[in-house]
Amino acid sequence: MEVMECFKMSKEGDVLTHEYTMIDPLYLAEHYSHSDTSLFRTDKFIPYEREDFKDDDP
């Protein structure tokens, strides 16, 4: 199997695009290509209230 990947950052610097293609003539009838995007943030993490779930059994 051969995997080719490409990562691109938008000009604004706020969206990262991940493109990839998988090539495997043994298991795939044709190349498989896909892409996805992620927001790139530099904001500080904002804590939030949460409840810990713990087992009541010792």
Protein Blocks (a to p, Z undefined) as FASTA:
>chain_A
ZZdddddddfkopaccdddddddfklpmbdcdddddddddfbdcddddddddddfbZZ
